[in-house]
């Protein structure tokens, strides 16, 4: 019985293995290139494994102009956008999942439309709004843009997650003397931890990796730029310093990887629970 079952699963296992290899190989090449000496990077016969290791590229990346400043800007903008999106989405998702009011379905339809719209198509309107309100070249503007990017997805996931929590739990707390807000805060909110972590991870990765708005549109002032823009500083008229670029990219990916490893236990359950009910 086990052999036929293993044979049936063989194509799935092969497909999964190929998918993992295709997805992870560029990351592997980025990390190994960061540790290769420049002569090996520019060799006509690239090797899968470095013949020798060096940390010179990482030293050049850390010593590059603006590393600490751009790192601080990215952290501030990302954390502020995620916190703001969670705060607003929590109230909106509770209102949609727990309350009955006219226009509720139309509201969710507009949220889905905003989620499906490509943000690149909004560059010109966002630029015009920022220019007319005097908000160009400011980090708060970039924070608001990232907040708008992550808000629709956060509302959709948290709304589905709140819908899976039995409303009777909150009603029992209200019978015992809690207000509606108090019942939600003491009963439902602790159960939302997986959903909050899942949406936080999505918002963090979205804001942390965004490049187009930070580089081409909102931010022109050098001191207000973020880490994705910093990565382009290793390219000049004489070529690209691939070793330093790969080292900088590795450093740039480490925070997102660390956040994912910390939250991975809750991410799958959060997304799954958020998709159970509509």
C-alpha positions, 0 to 999 in steps of 0.5 A: 500500500505504501509503494503505490502511494509513494509513486502517486506522490512522486510527481508532487515531490519532484515539482516541490523540489524543483520549485524550491531550487528555482526560488532559492538558487538566486538567494544562494548565489547572492549570498555566496557572491557576497563572500567571493573575492572580486577575481572569482566574481569576474571569472569566466568560469563561475563556481557554485562554491567559493574557492576562498572567502572574504569579508571585504565586500561587507566592509565596503557595504557597511562603510558606504555613505549613508548606510546607518542613516538609510537603515534608520529611515527604512526602520522608522518608515516600515514600523510606522506604516505597519503600526498605522495599518494595523490600528486602522485595519483592526477597527475597520475589520471589526466594524465589517465583521461584527456590525451591520450597517448600510454600505458594508458590502460596498465598503468591502468591494472597494477594499478588494478593488484597492487591493487588486489595483497595481500601485505602479498605476497610482504613481502619477496621482500620488505625485500630484497629491504630494506636490500640491500639498507640499509633502514631497521629499518627506518621510511621513509621505512615504509612510502614508504611501506604504500604509495605503499599500498594506491597508487593504490586505490587512483589512481583508485578512483581519476581517476573515479572522475576526469572523472565525471567533465566536461572537458568543464569547464577547456576548458572554463577557458583555453579560458579565459587565464588559462594554462592547469595546472591553469585551473585544479587547479582553476576549477577541483581541488575544485570539487575533495574535496569529492574524495580526502577526501574519498581516504585520509580516506582509506589511513589513516585507512590502514596506521594507522592499519598496523601491519605486516610490522611494527612488523615483517619486516621493523622496529626492532628498539624499538624507531621506532615502531608504535602504532599497535606494541605497543598494543602487549606490554601488553602481556608477559610471565605471560599472557595478561593484557586484561584490559590495552589491551582493553583500549589501543585498544580503544585509538588506534581506537579513531583517526580513528573514529574521522577522519571518523566522520569528513569526513563521509559526503564526503566519500559516495559521493566521492566513488560513484562519483569515480565509475561512469565512467571508 
